Amino acid sequence: MALEMRTACEKCSKSLAPESESYICTYECTFCAECTASMNHVCPNCGGELVRRPRPRKSS
């Protein structure tokens, strides 16, 4: 099952490119690096840990 690669931060609505630094919880809530830092890496929706979202594989 693939991750849902959301394109905007759920807190500030900043646009997030697939290769940008962004963070997700186990429910795939998605936040930009700045908002994640301000929330101490804790998802405000579920209370879970926010971790770096994996970047997509580069095509060769």
N, CA, C and O atoms as a GROMACS GRO file, in nm:
protein
  240
    1MET      N    1   0.085  -0.117   0.000
    1MET     CA    2   0.000   0.000   0.000
    1MET      C    3   0.090   0.124   0.000
    1MET      O    4   0.180   0.136   0.084
    2ALA      N    5   0.067   0.213  -0.091
    2ALA     CA    6   0.149   0.334  -0.104
    2ALA      C    7   0.098   0.445  -0.012
    2ALA      O    8  -0.020   0.451   0.021
    3LEU      N    9   0.191   0.532   0.027
    3LEU     CA   10   0.153   0.648   0.107
    3LEU      C   11   0.076   0.747   0.022
    3LEU      O   12   0.100   0.760  -0.098
    4GLU      N   13  -0.017   0.817   0.084
    4GLU     CA   14  -0.085   0.926   0.017
    4GLU      C   15   0.008   1.047   0.028
    4GLU      O   16   0.030   1.099   0.137
    5MET      N   17   0.061   1.092  -0.084
    5MET     CA   18   0.156   1.203  -0.085
    5MET      C   19   0.079   1.335  -0.095
    5MET      O   20   0.057   1.387  -0.204
    6ARG      N   21   0.038   1.386   0.018
    6ARG     CA   22  -0.038   1.511   0.021
    6ARG      C   23   0.051   1.627  -0.022
    6ARG      O   24   0.172   1.624  -0.002
    7THR      N   25  -0.010   1.728  -0.080
    7THR     CA   26   0.066   1.835  -0.142
    7THR      C   27   0.067   1.966  -0.064
    7THR      O   28   0.120   2.066  -0.113
    8ALA      N   29   0.011   1.967   0.056
    8ALA     CA   30   0.009   2.089   0.137
    8ALA      C   31   0.015   2.056   0.285
    8ALA      O   32  -0.035   1.953   0.329
    9CYS      N   33   0.078   2.145   0.361
    9CYS     CA   34   0.085   2.131   0.506
    9CYS      C   35  -0.055   2.148   0.564
    9CYS      O   36  -0.128   2.240   0.526
   10GLU      N   37  -0.093   2.060   0.654
   10GLU     CA   38  -0.227   2.066   0.714
   10GLU      C   39  -0.243   2.180   0.814
   10GLU      O   40  -0.356   2.213   0.851
   11LYS      N   41  -0.133   2.240   0.858
   11LYS     CA   42  -0.143   2.350   0.954
   11LYS      C   43  -0.139   2.487   0.886
   11LYS      O   44  -0.223   2.572   0.914
   12CYS      N   45  -0.040   2.509   0.797
   12CYS     CA   46  -0.023   2.642   0.737
   12CYS      C   47  -0.057   2.648   0.588
   12CYS      O   48  -0.055   2.756   0.529
   13SER      N   49  -0.089   2.536   0.528
   13SER     CA   50  -0.125   2.525   0.386
   13SER      C   51  -0.010   2.549   0.290
   13SER      O   52  -0.033   2.570   0.170
   14LYS      N   53   0.114   2.548   0.339
   14LYS     CA   54   0.231   2.563   0.252
   14LYS      C   55   0.233   2.448   0.152
   14LYS      O   56   0.208   2.333   0.188
   15SER      N   57   0.263   2.480   0.028
   15SER     CA   58   0.272   2.379  -0.077
   15SER      C   59   0.393   2.288  -0.051
   15SER      O   60   0.500   2.337  -0.016
   16LEU      N   61   0.374   2.158  -0.067
   16LEU     CA   62   0.479   2.059  -0.043
   16LEU      C   63   0.502   1.976  -0.168
   16LEU      O   64   0.415   1.898  -0.209
   17ALA      N   65   0.617   1.993  -0.229
   17ALA     CA   66   0.655   1.911  -0.344
   17ALA      C   67   0.689   1.770  -0.294
   17ALA      O   68   0.727   1.755  -0.178
   18PRO      N   69   0.677   1.668  -0.378
   18PRO     CA   70   0.707   1.532  -0.334
   18PRO      C   71   0.847   1.515  -0.276
   18PRO      O   72   0.867   1.434  -0.185
   19GLU      N   73   0.943   1.591  -0.326
   19GLU     CA   74   1.081   1.578  -0.277
   19GLU      C   75   1.115   1.675  -0.164
   19GLU      O   76   1.228   1.675  -0.116
   20SER      N   77   1.019   1.756  -0.121
   20SER     CA   78   1.046   1.853  -0.015
   20SER      C   79   1.052   1.786   0.122
   20SER      O   80   1.001   1.675   0.140
   21GLU      N   81   1.114   1.854   0.218
   21GLU     CA   82   1.119   1.803   0.354
   21GLU      C   83   0.982   1.822   0.418
   21GLU      O   84   0.937   1.934   0.439
   22SER      N   85   0.918   1.712   0.448
   22SER     CA   86   0.788   1.717   0.514
   22SER      C   87   0.777   1.597   0.606
   22SER      O   88   0.856   1.503   0.598
   23TYR      N   89   0.679   1.601   0.695
   23TYR     CA   90   0.667   1.502   0.802
   23TYR      C   91   0.526   1.446   0.805
   23TYR      O   92   0.429   1.516   0.775
   24ILE      N   93   0.515   1.318   0.843
   24ILE     CA   94   0.386   1.250   0.851
   24ILE      C   95   0.377   1.169   0.980
   24ILE      O   96   0.478   1.135   1.042
   25CYS      N   97   0.252   1.139   1.019
   25CYS     CA   98   0.227   1.047   1.131
   25CYS      C   99   0.179   0.915   1.072
   25CYS      O  100   0.176   0.900   0.950
   26THR      N  101   0.140   0.821   1.156
   26THR     CA  102   0.095   0.691   1.105
   26THR      C  103  -0.036   0.700   1.027
   26THR      O  104  -0.069   0.610   0.951
   27TYR      N  105  -0.111   0.809   1.046
   27TYR     CA  106  -0.235   0.829   0.971
   27TYR      C  107  -0.213   0.915   0.847
   27TYR      O  108  -0.309   0.952   0.780
   28GLU      N  109  -0.086   0.946   0.816
   28GLU     CA  110  -0.046   1.023   0.699
   28GLU      C  111  -0.087   1.169   0.705
   28GLU      O  112  -0.094   1.236   0.601
   29CYS      N  113  -0.114   1.222   0.826
   29CYS     CA  114  -0.129   1.366   0.841
   29CYS      C  115   0.005   1.424   0.798
   29CYS      O  116   0.109   1.369   0.832
   30THR      N  117   0.003   1.534   0.726
   30THR     CA  118   0.125   1.585   0.664
   30THR      C  119   0.150   1.730   0.702
   30THR      O  120   0.059   1.814   0.698
   31PHE      N  121   0.276   1.760   0.740
   31PHE     CA  122   0.312   1.894   0.785
   31PHE      C  123   0.448   1.934   0.729
   31PHE      O  124   0.532   1.848   0.705
   32CYS      N  125   0.469   2.064   0.709
   32CYS     CA  126   0.599   2.115   0.665
   32CYS      C  127   0.698   2.108   0.781
   32CYS      O  128   0.658   2.088   0.896
   33ALA      N  129   0.825   2.126   0.751
   33ALA     CA  130   0.930   2.117   0.854
   33ALA      C  131   0.912   2.222   0.962
   33ALA      O  132   0.930   2.193   1.080
   34GLU      N  133   0.875   2.344   0.924
   34GLU     CA  134   0.860   2.452   1.022
   34GLU      C  135   0.746   2.424   1.120
   34GLU      O  136   0.763   2.440   1.241
   35CYS      N  137   0.632   2.381   1.069
   35CYS     CA  138   0.518   2.352   1.157
   35CYS      C  139   0.549   2.230   1.245
   35CYS      O  140   0.513   2.228   1.362
   36THR      N  141   0.616   2.130   1.188
   36THR     CA  142   0.654   2.011   1.266
   36THR      C  143   0.742   2.050   1.383
   36THR      O  144   0.721   2.002   1.495
   37ALA      N  145   0.841   2.136   1.359
   37ALA     CA  146   0.930   2.181   1.467
   37ALA      C  147   0.852   2.256   1.573
   37ALA      O  148   0.877   2.239   1.692
   38SER      N  149   0.758   2.341   1.531
   38SER     CA  150   0.680   2.420   1.628
   38SER      C  151   0.588   2.332   1.712
   38SER      O  152   0.546   2.372   1.821
   39MET      N  153   0.555   2.212   1.661
   39MET     CA  154   0.468   2.119   1.734
   39MET      C  155   0.548   2.010   1.805
   39MET      O  156   0.491   1.912   1.854
   40ASN      N  157   0.682   2.028   1.810
   40ASN     CA  158   0.771   1.932   1.876
   40ASN      C  159   0.756   1.789   1.822
   40ASN      O  160   0.764   1.692   1.897
   41HIS      N  161   0.734   1.778   1.691
   41HIS     CA  162   0.722   1.649   1.621
   41HIS      C  163   0.608   1.563   1.674
   41HIS      O  164   0.617   1.441   1.672
   42VAL      N  165   0.500   1.626   1.721
   42VAL     CA  166   0.382   1.553   1.769
   42VAL      C  167   0.262   1.595   1.684
   42VAL      O  168   0.234   1.714   1.671
   43CYS      N  169   0.192   1.498   1.627
   43CYS     CA  170   0.075   1.526   1.544
   43CYS      C  171  -0.038   1.582   1.631
   43CYS      O  172  -0.074   1.521   1.731
   44PRO      N  173  -0.093   1.698   1.594
   44PRO     CA  174  -0.202   1.756   1.672
   44PRO      C  175  -0.334   1.680   1.655
   44PRO      O  176  -0.426   1.698   1.734
   45ASN      N  177  -0.343   1.597   1.553
   45ASN     CA  178  -0.467   1.523   1.526
   45ASN      C  179  -0.477   1.394   1.608
   45ASN      O  180  -0.582   1.363   1.664
   46CYS      N  181  -0.366   1.319   1.615
   46CYS     CA  182  -0.372   1.188   1.682
   46CYS      C  183  -0.275   1.176   1.800
   46CYS      O  184  -0.283   1.080   1.876
   47GLY      N  185  -0.184   1.273   1.815
   47GLY     CA  186  -0.086   1.265   1.923
   47GLY      C  187   0.033   1.178   1.892
   47GLY      O  188   0.119   1.158   1.977
   48GLY      N  189   0.038   1.125   1.770
   48GLY     CA  190   0.149   1.038   1.730
   48GLY      C  191   0.273   1.116   1.690
   48GLY      O  192   0.269   1.238   1.674
   49GLU      N  193   0.382   1.044   1.675
   49GLU     CA  194   0.511   1.103   1.636
   49GLU      C  195   0.508   1.141   1.489
   49GLU      O  196   0.459   1.065   1.405
   50LEU      N  197   0.561   1.259   1.458
   50LEU     CA  198   0.579   1.301   1.319
   50LEU      C  199   0.720   1.266   1.277
   50LEU      O  200   0.817   1.307   1.342
   51VAL      N  201   0.732   1.191   1.167
   51VAL     CA  202   0.862   1.149   1.115
   51VAL      C  203   0.877   1.196   0.971
   51VAL      O  204   0.778   1.225   0.903
   52ARG      N  205   1.000   1.204   0.925
   52ARG     CA  206   1.029   1.251   0.790
   52ARG      C  207   0.958   1.163   0.688
   52ARG      O  208   0.968   1.040   0.692
   53ARG      N  209   0.888   1.227   0.596
   53ARG     CA  210   0.820   1.154   0.489
   53ARG      C  211   0.924   1.106   0.389
   53ARG      O  212   1.013   1.182   0.352
   54PRO      N  213   0.915   0.982   0.344
   54PRO     CA  214   1.013   0.933   0.247
   54PRO      C  215   0.998   1.006   0.114
   54PRO      O  216   0.888   1.040   0.072
   55ARG      N  217   1.112   1.028   0.050
   55ARG     CA  218   1.111   1.091  -0.081
   55ARG      C  219   1.086   0.985  -0.186
   55ARG      O  220   1.126   0.870  -0.168
   56PRO      N  221   1.022   1.022  -0.297
   56PRO     CA  222   1.001   0.922  -0.403
   56PRO      C  223   1.134   0.883  -0.468
   56PRO      O  224   1.230   0.960  -0.467
   57ARG      N  225   1.136   0.767  -0.524
   57ARG     CA  226   1.256   0.716  -0.593
   57ARG      C  227   1.281   0.801  -0.716
   57ARG      O  228   1.189   0.836  -0.789
   58LYS      N  229   1.409   0.834  -0.738
   58LYS     CA  230   1.446   0.910  -0.857
   58LYS      C  231   1.447   0.816  -0.976
   58LYS      O  232   1.502   0.706  -0.969
   59SER      N  233   1.387   0.860  -1.085
   59SER     CA  234   1.390   0.778  -1.206
   59SER      C  235   1.523   0.797  -1.277
   59SER      O  236   1.580   0.906  -1.279
   60SER      N  237   1.570   0.690  -1.335
   60SER     CA  238   1.701   0.698  -1.400
   60SER      C  239   1.692   0.695  -1.549
   60SER      O  240   1.795   0.701  -1.617
   0.00000   0.00000   0.00000
